[in-house]
């Protein structure tokens, strides 16, 4: 049902090329993208105060069974699991987030 709505949005029966000012379109598109990044990744969620990277770290530790009553594990185990399974970006943000969670 959603595909039909998307197809209708892109129909152009007269095959007209709609002129658009490139500067204005780039400004608008960049602002839209920047705001989505800020709201989705950079700002903590109101519900629990966690960013997505924090949530990924905690979920990885949960799935590996890391609890207070288990023996010590190196942080590299958690970092490797998060990078391998959940976090397709660079490793620096995961290291920083884990250190901040530990503090």
Gaussian input, Z-matrix of N, CA and C with variables (Angstrom, degrees):
# hf/3-21g

backbone

0 1
 N
 C     1     B1
 C     2     B2     1     A1
 N     3     B3     2     A2     1     D1
 C     4     B4     3     A3     2     D2
 C     5     B5     4     A4     3     D3
 N     6     B6     5     A5     4     D4
 C     7     B7     6     A6     5     D5
 C     8     B8     7     A7     6     D6
 N     9     B9     8     A8     7     D7
 C    10    B10     9     A9     8     D8
 C    11    B11    10    A10     9     D9
 N    12    B12    11    A11    10    D10
 C    13    B13    12    A12    11    D11
 C    14    B14    13    A13    12    D12
 N    15    B15    14    A14    13    D13
 C    16    B16    15    A15    14    D14
 C    17    B17    16    A16    15    D15
 N    18    B18    17    A17    16    D16
 C    19    B19    18    A18    17    D17
 C    20    B20    19    A19    18    D18
 N    21    B21    20    A20    19    D19
 C    22    B22    21    A21    20    D20
 C    23    B23    22    A22    21    D21
 N    24    B24    23    A23    22    D22
 C    25    B25    24    A24    23    D23
 C    26    B26    25    A25    24    D24
 N    27    B27    26    A26    25    D25
 C    28    B28    27    A27    26    D26
 C    29    B29    28    A28    27    D27
 N    30    B30    29    A29    28    D28
 C    31    B31    30    A30    29    D29
 C    32    B32    31    A31    30    D30
 N    33    B33    32    A32    31    D31
 C    34    B34    33    A33    32    D32
 C    35    B35    34    A34    33    D33
 N    36    B36    35    A35    34    D34
 C    37    B37    36    A36    35    D35
 C    38    B38    37    A37    36    D36
 N    39    B39    38    A38    37    D37
 C    40    B40    39    A39    38    D38
 C    41    B41    40    A40    39    D39
 N    42    B42    41    A41    40    D40
 C    43    B43    42    A42    41    D41
 C    44    B44    43    A43    42    D42
 N    45    B45    44    A44    43    D43
 C    46    B46    45    A45    44    D44
 C    47    B47    46    A46    45    D45
 N    48    B48    47    A47    46    D46
 C    49    B49    48    A48    47    D47
 C    50    B50    49    A49    48    D48
 N    51    B51    50    A50    49    D49
 C    52    B52    51    A51    50    D50
 C    53    B53    52    A52    51    D51
 N    54    B54    53    A53    52    D52
 C    55    B55    54    A54    53    D53
 C    56    B56    55    A55    54    D54
 N    57    B57    56    A56    55    D55
 C    58    B58    57    A57    56    D56
 C    59    B59    58    A58    57    D57
 N    60    B60    59    A59    58    D58
 C    61    B61    60    A60    59    D59
 C    62    B62    61    A61    60    D60
 N    63    B63    62    A62    61    D61
 C    64    B64    63    A63    62    D62
 C    65    B65    64    A64    63    D63
 N    66    B66    65    A65    64    D64
 C    67    B67    66    A66    65    D65
 C    68    B68    67    A67    66    D66
 N    69    B69    68    A68    67    D67
 C    70    B70    69    A69    68    D68
 C    71    B71    70    A70    69    D69
 N    72    B72    71    A71    70    D70
 C    73    B73    72    A72    71    D71
 C    74    B74    73    A73    72    D72
 N    75    B75    74    A74    73    D73
 C    76    B76    75    A75    74    D74
 C    77    B77    76    A76    75    D75
 N    78    B78    77    A77    76    D76
 C    79    B79    78    A78    77    D77
 C    80    B80    79    A79    78    D78
 N    81    B81    80    A80    79    D79
 C    82    B82    81    A81    80    D80
 C    83    B83    82    A82    81    D81
 N    84    B84    83    A83    82    D82
 C    85    B85    84    A84    83    D83
 C    86    B86    85    A85    84    D84
 N    87    B87    86    A86    85    D85
 C    88    B88    87    A87    86    D86
 C    89    B89    88    A88    87    D87
 N    90    B90    89    A89    88    D88
 C    91    B91    90    A90    89    D89
 C    92    B92    91    A91    90    D90
 N    93    B93    92    A92    91    D91
 C    94    B94    93    A93    92    D92
 C    95    B95    94    A94    93    D93
 N    96    B96    95    A95    94    D94
 C    97    B97    96    A96    95    D95
 C    98    B98    97    A97    96    D96
 N    99    B99    98    A98    97    D97
 C   100   B100    99    A99    98    D98
 C   101   B101   100   A100    99    D99
 N   102   B102   101   A101   100   D100
 C   103   B103   102   A102   101   D101
 C   104   B104   103   A103   102   D102
 N   105   B105   104   A104   103   D103
 C   106   B106   105   A105   104   D104
 C   107   B107   106   A106   105   D105
 N   108   B108   107   A107   106   D106
 C   109   B109   108   A108   107   D107
 C   110   B110   109   A109   108   D108
 N   111   B111   110   A110   109   D109
 C   112   B112   111   A111   110   D110
 C   113   B113   112   A112   111   D111
 N   114   B114   113   A113   112   D112
 C   115   B115   114   A114   113   D113
 C   116   B116   115   A115   114   D114
 N   117   B117   116   A116   115   D115
 C   118   B118   117   A117   116   D116
 C   119   B119   118   A118   117   D117
 N   120   B120   119   A119   118   D118
 C   121   B121   120   A120   119   D119
 C   122   B122   121   A121   120   D120
 N   123   B123   122   A122   121   D121
 C   124   B124   123   A123   122   D122
 C   125   B125   124   A124   123   D123
 N   126   B126   125   A125   124   D124
 C   127   B127   126   A126   125   D125
 C   128   B128   127   A127   126   D126
 N   129   B129   128   A128   127   D127
 C   130   B130   129   A129   128   D128
 C   131   B131   130   A130   129   D129
 N   132   B132   131   A131   130   D130
 C   133   B133   132   A132   131   D131
 C   134   B134   133   A133   132   D132
 N   135   B135   134   A134   133   D133
 C   136   B136   135   A135   134   D134
 C   137   B137   136   A136   135   D135
 N   138   B138   137   A137   136   D136
 C   139   B139   138   A138   137   D137
 C   140   B140   139   A139   138   D138
 N   141   B141   140   A140   139   D139
 C   142   B142   141   A141   140   D140
 C   143   B143   142   A142   141   D141
 N   144   B144   143   A143   142   D142
 C   145   B145   144   A144   143   D143
 C   146   B146   145   A145   144   D144
 N   147   B147   146   A146   145   D145
 C   148   B148   147   A147   146   D146
 C   149   B149   148   A148   147   D147
 N   150   B150   149   A149   148   D148
 C   151   B151   150   A150   149   D149
 C   152   B152   151   A151   150   D150
 N   153   B153   152   A152   151   D151
 C   154   B154   153   A153   152   D152
 C   155   B155   154   A154   153   D153
 N   156   B156   155   A155   154   D154
 C   157   B157   156   A156   155   D155
 C   158   B158   157   A157   156   D156
 N   159   B159   158   A158   157   D157
 C   160   B160   159   A159   158   D158
 C   161   B161   160   A160   159   D159
 N   162   B162   161   A161   160   D160
 C   163   B163   162   A162   161   D161
 C   164   B164   163   A163   162   D162
 N   165   B165   164   A164   163   D163
 C   166   B166   165   A165   164   D164
 C   167   B167   166   A166   165   D165
 N   168   B168   167   A167   166   D166
 C   169   B169   168   A168   167   D167
 C   170   B170   169   A169   168   D168
 N   171   B171   170   A170   169   D169
 C   172   B172   171   A171   170   D170
 C   173   B173   172   A172   171   D171
 N   174   B174   173   A173   172   D172
 C   175   B175   174   A174   173   D173
 C   176   B176   175   A175   174   D174
 N   177   B177   176   A176   175   D175
 C   178   B178   177   A177   176   D176
 C   179   B179   178   A178   177   D177
 N   180   B180   179   A179   178   D178
 C   181   B181   180   A180   179   D179
 C   182   B182   181   A181   180   D180
 N   183   B183   182   A182   181   D181
 C   184   B184   183   A183   182   D182
 C   185   B185   184   A184   183   D183
 N   186   B186   185   A185   184   D184
 C   187   B187   186   A186   185   D185
 C   188   B188   187   A187   186   D186
 N   189   B189   188   A188   187   D187
 C   190   B190   189   A189   188   D188
 C   191   B191   190   A190   189   D189
 N   192   B192   191   A191   190   D190
 C   193   B193   192   A192   191   D191
 C   194   B194   193   A193   192   D192
 N   195   B195   194   A194   193   D193
 C   196   B196   195   A195   194   D194
 C   197   B197   196   A196   195   D195
 N   198   B198   197   A197   196   D196
 C   199   B199   198   A198   197   D197
 C   200   B200   199   A199   198   D198
 N   201   B201   200   A200   199   D199
 C   202   B202   201   A201   200   D200
 C   203   B203   202   A202   201   D201
 N   204   B204   203   A203   202   D202
 C   205   B205   204   A204   203   D203
 C   206   B206   205   A205   204   D204
 N   207   B207   206   A206   205   D205
 C   208   B208   207   A207   206   D206
 C   209   B209   208   A208   207   D207
 N   210   B210   209   A209   208   D208
 C   211   B211   210   A210   209   D209
 C   212   B212   211   A211   210   D210
 N   213   B213   212   A212   211   D211
 C   214   B214   213   A213   212   D212
 C   215   B215   214   A214   213   D213
 N   216   B216   215   A215   214   D214
 C   217   B217   216   A216   215   D215
 C   218   B218   217   A217   216   D216
 N   219   B219   218   A218   217   D217
 C   220   B220   219   A219   218   D218
 C   221   B221   220   A220   219   D219
 N   222   B222   221   A221   220   D220
 C   223   B223   222   A222   221   D221
 C   224   B224   223   A223   222   D222
 N   225   B225   224   A224   223   D223
 C   226   B226   225   A225   224   D224
 C   227   B227   226   A226   225   D225
 N   228   B228   227   A227   226   D226
 C   229   B229   228   A228   227   D227
 C   230   B230   229   A229   228   D228
 N   231   B231   230   A230   229   D229
 C   232   B232   231   A231   230   D230
 C   233   B233   232   A232   231   D231
 N   234   B234   233   A233   232   D232
 C   235   B235   234   A234   233   D233
 C   236   B236   235   A235   234   D234
 N   237   B237   236   A236   235   D235
 C   238   B238   237   A237   236   D236
 C   239   B239   238   A238   237   D237
 N   240   B240   239   A239   238   D238
 C   241   B241   240   A240   239   D239
 C   242   B242   241   A241   240   D240
 N   243   B243   242   A242   241   D241
 C   244   B244   243   A243   242   D242
 C   245   B245   244   A244   243   D243
 N   246   B246   245   A245   244   D244
 C   247   B247   246   A246   245   D245
 C   248   B248   247   A247   246   D246
 N   249   B249   248   A248   247   D247
 C   250   B250   249   A249   248   D248
 C   251   B251   250   A250   249   D249
 N   252   B252   251   A251   250   D250
 C   253   B253   252   A252   251   D251
 C   254   B254   253   A253   252   D252
 N   255   B255   254   A254   253   D253
 C   256   B256   255   A255   254   D254
 C   257   B257   256   A256   255   D255
 N   258   B258   257   A257   256   D256
 C   259   B259   258   A258   257   D257
 C   260   B260   259   A259   258   D258
 N   261   B261   260   A260   259   D259
 C   262   B262   261   A261   260   D260
 C   263   B263   262   A262   261   D261
 N   264   B264   263   A263   262   D262
 C   265   B265   264   A264   263   D263
 C   266   B266   265   A265   264   D264
 N   267   B267   266   A266   265   D265
 C   268   B268   267   A267   266   D266
 C   269   B269   268   A268   267   D267
 N   270   B270   269   A269   268   D268
 C   271   B271   270   A270   269   D269
 C   272   B272   271   A271   270   D270
 N   273   B273   272   A272   271   D271
 C   274   B274   273   A273   272   D272
 C   275   B275   274   A274   273   D273
 N   276   B276   275   A275   274   D274
 C   277   B277   276   A276   275   D275
 C   278   B278   277   A277   276   D276
 N   279   B279   278   A278   277   D277
 C   280   B280   279   A279   278   D278
 C   281   B281   280   A280   279   D279
 N   282   B282   281   A281   280   D280
 C   283   B283   282   A282   281   D281
 C   284   B284   283   A283   282   D282
 N   285   B285   284   A284   283   D283
 C   286   B286   285   A285   284   D284
 C   287   B287   286   A286   285   D285
 N   288   B288   287   A287   286   D286
 C   289   B289   288   A288   287   D287
 C   290   B290   289   A289   288   D288
 N   291   B291   290   A290   289   D289
 C   292   B292   291   A291   290   D290
 C   293   B293   292   A292   291   D291
 N   294   B294   293   A293   292   D292
 C   295   B295   294   A294   293   D293
 C   296   B296   295   A295   294   D294
 N   297   B297   296   A296   295   D295
 C   298   B298   297   A297   296   D296
 C   299   B299   298   A298   297   D297
 N   300   B300   299   A299   298   D298
 C   301   B301   300   A300   299   D299
 C   302   B302   301   A301   300   D300
 N   303   B303   302   A302   301   D301
 C   304   B304   303   A303   302   D302
 C   305   B305   304   A304   303   D303
 N   306   B306   305   A305   304   D304
 C   307   B307   306   A306   305   D305
 C   308   B308   307   A307   306   D306

   B1=1.4399
   B2=1.5287
   B3=1.3405
   B4=1.4498
   B5=1.5219
   B6=1.3357
   B7=1.4580
   B8=1.5275
   B9=1.3079
   B10=1.4630
   B11=1.5211
   B12=1.3247
   B13=1.4650
   B14=1.5251
   B15=1.3224
   B16=1.4619
   B17=1.5217
   B18=1.3332
   B19=1.4613
   B20=1.5230
   B21=1.3239
   B22=1.4616
   B23=1.5230
   B24=1.3166
   B25=1.4579
   B26=1.5224
   B27=1.3334
   B28=1.4583
   B29=1.5260
   B30=1.2943
   B31=1.4612
   B32=1.5232
   B33=1.2962
   B34=1.4585
   B35=1.5313
   B36=1.3402
   B37=1.4664
   B38=1.5267
   B39=1.2952
   B40=1.4655
   B41=1.5200
   B42=1.3347
   B43=1.4686
   B44=1.5230
   B45=1.2992
   B46=1.4565
   B47=1.5224
   B48=1.2967
   B49=1.4560
   B50=1.5192
   B51=1.3051
   B52=1.4580
   B53=1.5227
   B54=1.3153
   B55=1.4648
   B56=1.5301
   B57=1.3142
   B58=1.4627
   B59=1.5239
   B60=1.3108
   B61=1.4560
   B62=1.5254
   B63=1.3211
   B64=1.4611
   B65=1.5277
   B66=1.3223
   B67=1.4669
   B68=1.5238
   B69=1.3174
   B70=1.4669
   B71=1.5271
   B72=1.3195
   B73=1.4662
   B74=1.5262
   B75=1.3314
   B76=1.4645
   B77=1.5274
   B78=1.3247
   B79=1.4657
   B80=1.5216
   B81=1.3233
   B82=1.4630
   B83=1.5298
   B84=1.3346
   B85=1.4662
   B86=1.5226
   B87=1.3363
   B88=1.4576
   B89=1.5201
   B90=1.3107
   B91=1.4705
   B92=1.5213
   B93=1.3358
   B94=1.4672
   B95=1.5241
   B96=1.3426
   B97=1.4606
   B98=1.5286
   B99=1.3173
   B100=1.4625
   B101=1.5247
   B102=1.3064
   B103=1.4662
   B104=1.5256
   B105=1.3276
   B106=1.4669
   B107=1.5210
   B108=1.3315
   B109=1.4669
   B110=1.5192
   B111=1.3236
   B112=1.4603
   B113=1.5183
   B114=1.3062
   B115=1.4674
   B116=1.5195
   B117=1.3378
   B118=1.4604
   B119=1.5221
   B120=1.3380
   B121=1.4569
   B122=1.5161
   B123=1.3240
   B124=1.4573
   B125=1.5182
   B126=1.3174
   B127=1.4649
   B128=1.5257
   B129=1.3152
   B130=1.4710
   B131=1.5238
   B132=1.3120
   B133=1.4600
   B134=1.5231
   B135=1.3061
   B136=1.4636
   B137=1.5289
   B138=1.3281
   B139=1.4680
   B140=1.5245
   B141=1.3457
   B142=1.4623
   B143=1.5244
   B144=1.3155
   B145=1.4533
   B146=1.5148
   B147=1.3376
   B148=1.4597
   B149=1.5238
   B150=1.3335
   B151=1.4532
   B152=1.5307
   B153=1.3199
   B154=1.4665
   B155=1.5283
   B156=1.3240
   B157=1.4651
   B158=1.5308
   B159=1.3277
   B160=1.4682
   B161=1.5220
   B162=1.3291
   B163=1.4610
   B164=1.5254
   B165=1.3323
   B166=1.4668
   B167=1.5224
   B168=1.3135
   B169=1.4680
   B170=1.5246
   B171=1.3092
   B172=1.4658
   B173=1.5212
   B174=1.3303
   B175=1.4601
   B176=1.5266
   B177=1.3134
   B178=1.4628
   B179=1.5258
   B180=1.3204
   B181=1.4661
   B182=1.5261
   B183=1.3204
   B184=1.4644
   B185=1.5259
   B186=1.3382
   B187=1.4645
   B188=1.5220
   B189=1.3261
   B190=1.4601
   B191=1.5259
   B192=1.3111
   B193=1.4556
   B194=1.5132
   B195=1.3297
   B196=1.4648
   B197=1.5208
   B198=1.2982
   B199=1.4584
   B200=1.5169
   B201=1.3086
   B202=1.4624
   B203=1.5274
   B204=1.3199
   B205=1.4622
   B206=1.5273
   B207=1.3315
   B208=1.4624
   B209=1.5220
   B210=1.3320
   B211=1.4688
   B212=1.5349
   B213=1.3275
   B214=1.4653
   B215=1.5295
   B216=1.3216
   B217=1.4648
   B218=1.5223
   B219=1.3078
   B220=1.4587
   B221=1.5242
   B222=1.3205
   B223=1.4661
   B224=1.5240
   B225=1.3307
   B226=1.4650
   B227=1.5240
   B228=1.3303
   B229=1.4624
   B230=1.5217
   B231=1.3056
   B232=1.4615
   B233=1.5230
   B234=1.3244
   B235=1.4656
   B236=1.5241
   B237=1.3299
   B238=1.4607
   B239=1.5112
   B240=1.3316
   B241=1.4627
   B242=1.5263
   B243=1.3196
   B244=1.4699
   B245=1.5251
   B246=1.3243
   B247=1.4621
   B248=1.5217
   B249=1.3234
   B250=1.4566
   B251=1.5088
   B252=1.3208
   B253=1.4623
   B254=1.5175
   B255=1.3258
   B256=1.4622
   B257=1.5160
   B258=1.3157
   B259=1.4677
   B260=1.5272
   B261=1.3274
   B262=1.4619
   B263=1.5290
   B264=1.3165
   B265=1.4601
   B266=1.5261
   B267=1.3066
   B268=1.4525
   B269=1.5179
   B270=1.3308
   B271=1.4623
   B272=1.5220
   B273=1.3224
   B274=1.4650
   B275=1.5226
   B276=1.3177
   B277=1.4649
   B278=1.5235
   B279=1.3247
   B280=1.4680
   B281=1.5243
   B282=1.3415
   B283=1.4633
   B284=1.5271
   B285=1.3292
   B286=1.4665
   B287=1.5240
   B288=1.3165
   B289=1.4662
   B290=1.5219
   B291=1.3290
   B292=1.4640
   B293=1.5272
   B294=1.3206
   B295=1.4691
   B296=1.5211
   B297=1.3140
   B298=1.4671
   B299=1.5254
   B300=1.3272
   B301=1.4635
   B302=1.5255
   B303=1.3329
   B304=1.4605
   B305=1.5248
   B306=1.3192
   B307=1.4585
   B308=1.4917
   A1=110.72
   A2=116.96
   A3=120.37
   A4=110.44
   A5=117.92
   A6=121.09
   A7=111.25
   A8=117.27
   A9=120.76
   A10=109.96
   A11=116.90
   A12=120.57
   A13=110.93
   A14=117.07
   A15=120.41
   A16=109.95
   A17=117.58
   A18=120.48
   A19=111.56
   A20=117.25
   A21=120.46
   A22=111.55
   A23=116.54
   A24=120.12
   A25=111.85
   A26=117.44
   A27=120.93
   A28=113.36
   A29=117.73
   A30=119.55
   A31=110.15
   A32=114.54
   A33=121.69
   A34=106.73
   A35=117.56
   A36=120.00
   A37=114.06
   A38=118.48
   A39=120.52
   A40=112.48
   A41=117.41
   A42=122.79
   A43=111.63
   A44=115.42
   A45=120.70
   A46=110.31
   A47=115.55
   A48=121.28
   A49=106.46
   A50=115.48
   A51=120.16
   A52=108.28
   A53=118.39
   A54=119.88
   A55=111.05
   A56=114.78
   A57=121.41
   A58=107.61
   A59=116.30
   A60=121.07
   A61=108.45
   A62=116.78
   A63=121.49
   A64=112.00
   A65=117.25
   A66=119.95
   A67=111.48
   A68=116.10
   A69=119.76
   A70=111.63
   A71=116.60
   A72=120.04
   A73=111.15
   A74=117.80
   A75=121.38
   A76=110.91
   A77=117.17
   A78=119.99
   A79=110.89
   A80=116.13
   A81=120.94
   A82=111.00
   A83=116.31
   A84=120.03
   A85=111.21
   A86=116.81
   A87=119.49
   A88=111.22
   A89=117.03
   A90=120.36
   A91=110.28
   A92=116.99
   A93=120.01
   A94=111.08
   A95=116.62
   A96=120.47
   A97=110.96
   A98=116.98
   A99=120.43
   A100=111.19
   A101=116.90
   A102=119.89
   A103=111.29
   A104=117.38
   A105=118.84
   A106=110.84
   A107=117.80
   A108=120.61
   A109=110.13
   A110=116.67
   A111=120.11
   A112=110.68
   A113=116.81
   A114=119.13
   A115=112.75
   A116=118.43
   A117=120.27
   A118=113.77
   A119=118.42
   A120=119.90
   A121=114.68
   A122=116.95
   A123=119.65
   A124=113.85
   A125=117.55
   A126=120.23
   A127=110.65
   A128=117.59
   A129=119.34
   A130=111.37
   A131=115.53
   A132=121.48
   A133=109.32
   A134=116.51
   A135=121.54
   A136=110.79
   A137=117.57
   A138=121.16
   A139=112.98
   A140=117.05
   A141=118.18
   A142=113.96
   A143=119.08
   A144=121.61
   A145=114.32
   A146=117.92
   A147=121.49
   A148=111.12
   A149=114.67
   A150=120.88
   A151=107.64
   A152=118.07
   A153=119.34
   A154=113.86
   A155=118.11
   A156=119.50
   A157=110.95
   A158=117.76
   A159=120.48
   A160=110.36
   A161=115.34
   A162=120.10
   A163=110.70
   A164=116.88
   A165=120.72
   A166=111.08
   A167=117.19
   A168=120.79
   A169=110.44
   A170=116.96
   A171=119.93
   A172=111.87
   A173=117.50
   A174=119.97
   A175=110.49
   A176=117.49
   A177=120.84
   A178=110.82
   A179=116.66
   A180=120.06
   A181=110.67
   A182=116.94
   A183=121.07
   A184=110.91
   A185=117.12
   A186=119.74
   A187=112.22
   A188=117.60
   A189=120.64
   A190=112.22
   A191=116.77
   A192=120.70
   A193=114.63
   A194=117.31
   A195=120.29
   A196=109.16
   A197=116.76
   A198=121.73
   A199=108.73
   A200=115.76
   A201=120.77
   A202=112.32
   A203=118.80
   A204=120.93
   A205=113.36
   A206=118.72
   A207=122.57
   A208=109.87
   A209=117.33
   A210=119.83
   A211=112.45
   A212=114.62
   A213=122.07
   A214=110.31
   A215=116.97
   A216=122.78
   A217=108.13
   A218=116.38
   A219=120.00
   A220=110.49
   A221=115.45
   A222=119.42
   A223=111.39
   A224=117.24
   A225=120.10
   A226=111.45
   A227=117.38
   A228=120.68
   A229=110.21
   A230=115.90
   A231=120.51
   A232=110.87
   A233=117.32
   A234=121.17
   A235=110.23
   A236=117.09
   A237=120.81
   A238=112.39
   A239=116.49
   A240=120.02
   A241=111.06
   A242=116.87
   A243=120.47
   A244=110.21
   A245=117.32
   A246=120.02
   A247=111.22
   A248=116.57
   A249=120.07
   A250=114.27
   A251=117.72
   A252=119.85
   A253=115.26
   A254=118.28
   A255=119.12
   A256=115.89
   A257=119.04
   A258=120.26
   A259=109.74
   A260=118.87
   A261=121.10
   A262=114.49
   A263=117.77
   A264=121.11
   A265=109.09
   A266=117.70
   A267=122.24
   A268=112.87
   A269=115.24
   A270=119.86
   A271=113.73
   A272=118.79
   A273=120.78
   A274=111.86
   A275=117.36
   A276=119.18
   A277=111.28
   A278=117.22
   A279=120.02
   A280=109.98
   A281=117.40
   A282=120.43
   A283=110.81
   A284=116.50
   A285=120.54
   A286=111.61
   A287=116.52
   A288=120.19
   A289=111.22
   A290=117.49
   A291=120.19
   A292=110.90
   A293=116.71
   A294=120.29
   A295=110.20
   A296=117.17
   A297=120.34
   A298=111.77
   A299=117.01
   A300=119.14
   A301=110.96
   A302=116.34
   A303=120.25
   A304=111.73
   A305=117.59
   A306=120.16
   A307=108.34
   D1=-37.91
   D2=179.51
   D3=-68.95
   D4=-34.45
   D5=-179.66
   D6=-62.15
   D7=-36.27
   D8=179.02
   D9=-63.41
   D10=-43.96
   D11=-179.89
   D12=-63.80
   D13=-39.62
   D14=179.02
   D15=-66.43
   D16=-43.87
   D17=179.03
   D18=-61.09
   D19=-41.24
   D20=179.02
   D21=-64.47
   D22=-33.26
   D23=-179.15
   D24=-67.50
   D25=-26.87
   D26=-176.87
   D27=-99.49
   D28=3.83
   D29=178.76
   D30=-74.98
   D31=136.78
   D32=178.65
   D33=-136.53
   D34=87.74
   D35=-171.67
   D36=-62.50
   D37=-28.54
   D38=-178.63
   D39=-93.58
   D40=0.64
   D41=-178.38
   D42=53.32
   D43=42.82
   D44=179.04
   D45=-85.43
   D46=141.65
   D47=172.75
   D48=-94.89
   D49=121.14
   D50=-176.83
   D51=-90.74
   D52=116.98
   D53=-179.79
   D54=-69.89
   D55=137.52
   D56=-179.44
   D57=-135.00
   D58=137.66
   D59=175.89
   D60=-73.26
   D61=118.96
   D62=-174.66
   D63=-62.24
   D64=-41.71
   D65=179.75
   D66=-60.21
   D67=-47.03
   D68=-179.04
   D69=-65.87
   D70=-40.89
   D71=180.00
   D72=-64.72
   D73=-41.19
   D74=178.46
   D75=-65.31
   D76=-42.02
   D77=178.16
   D78=-61.65
   D79=-47.37
   D80=-179.14
   D81=-63.44
   D82=-45.69
   D83=-178.47
   D84=-65.41
   D85=-41.25
   D86=-179.91
   D87=-65.86
   D88=-42.79
   D89=178.82
   D90=-62.57
   D91=-43.73
   D92=178.48
   D93=-59.94
   D94=-45.13
   D95=-179.87
   D96=-65.84
   D97=-45.50
   D98=-178.95
   D99=-61.11
   D100=-42.29
   D101=179.41
   D102=-66.05
   D103=-36.97
   D104=178.48
   D105=-67.58
   D106=-37.41
   D107=177.61
   D108=-65.72
   D109=-44.47
   D110=-179.37
   D111=-62.53
   D112=-46.24
   D113=-176.10
   D114=-75.09
   D115=-29.82
   D116=-176.72
   D117=-90.97
   D118=-31.06
   D119=-173.86
   D120=-118.93
   D121=-42.18
   D122=-169.97
   D123=-82.87
   D124=-31.30
   D125=-179.60
   D126=-93.65
   D127=136.55
   D128=176.66
   D129=-63.43
   D130=149.63
   D131=178.76
   D132=-71.18
   D133=140.99
   D134=-178.22
   D135=-66.17
   D136=-33.23
   D137=-174.76
   D138=-64.68
   D139=-43.20
   D140=-175.48
   D141=-131.29
   D142=-2.94
   D143=178.32
   D144=78.38
   D145=11.80
   D146=-177.61
   D147=-106.55
   D148=146.83
   D149=170.86
   D150=-87.44
   D151=164.52
   D152=179.63
   D153=-56.87
   D154=-36.83
   D155=179.93
   D156=-66.48
   D157=-37.11
   D158=176.80
   D159=-64.84
   D160=-42.11
   D161=-179.67
   D162=-63.12
   D163=-38.93
   D164=178.38
   D165=-65.21
   D166=-41.09
   D167=179.40
   D168=-63.90
   D169=-48.54
   D170=-178.84
   D171=-63.69
   D172=-38.48
   D173=178.86
   D174=-67.71
   D175=-39.22
   D176=177.20
   D177=-62.10
   D178=-43.60
   D179=178.71
   D180=-65.20
   D181=-36.26
   D182=177.83
   D183=-65.37
   D184=-45.62
   D185=-178.56
   D186=-67.91
   D187=-26.88
   D188=177.76
   D189=-85.27
   D190=-5.70
   D191=177.39
   D192=79.31
   D193=27.00
   D194=178.91
   D195=-80.22
   D196=108.55
   D197=176.90
   D198=-129.63
   D199=173.05
   D200=-175.21
   D201=-63.63
   D202=-26.15
   D203=-175.53
   D204=-92.48
   D205=3.46
   D206=179.11
   D207=-96.22
   D208=160.30
   D209=178.11
   D210=-63.49
   D211=161.63
   D212=-179.56
   D213=-61.02
   D214=140.19
   D215=174.33
   D216=-126.78
   D217=146.81
   D218=178.17
   D219=-69.20
   D220=148.11
   D221=-179.74
   D222=-67.60
   D223=-24.11
   D224=179.38
   D225=-62.53
   D226=-28.46
   D227=176.69
   D228=-62.59
   D229=-47.03
   D230=179.73
   D231=-68.16
   D232=-43.78
   D233=-179.54
   D234=-59.86
   D235=-46.56
   D236=179.88
   D237=-61.68
   D238=-41.08
   D239=179.41
   D240=-65.89
   D241=-43.42
   D242=-179.97
   D243=-64.34
   D244=-45.53
   D245=-179.24
   D246=-65.67
   D247=-38.35
   D248=-177.31
   D249=-74.21
   D250=-34.33
   D251=-172.03
   D252=-109.66
   D253=-30.56
   D254=-168.59
   D255=-124.54
   D256=-24.98
   D257=-168.05
   D258=-120.21
   D259=98.53
   D260=-175.12
   D261=-80.36
   D262=11.51
   D263=-176.77
   D264=-103.94
   D265=-166.59
   D266=-179.44
   D267=-68.51
   D268=164.65
   D269=-175.21
   D270=-84.59
   D271=-17.32
   D272=-175.47
   D273=-62.14
   D274=-40.79
   D275=-178.60
   D276=-67.01
   D277=-32.70
   D278=179.17
   D279=-70.65
   D280=-43.73
   D281=176.85
   D282=-59.74
   D283=-48.34
   D284=-179.38
   D285=-60.67
   D286=-42.74
   D287=-178.76
   D288=-66.22
   D289=-39.29
   D290=179.48
   D291=-66.08
   D292=-40.25
   D293=177.98
   D294=-63.64
   D295=-43.03
   D296=179.71
   D297=-67.27
   D298=-34.78
   D299=175.89
   D300=-65.97
   D301=-36.44
   D302=-178.60
   D303=-71.65
   D304=-27.20
   D305=-179.77
   D306=-75.13

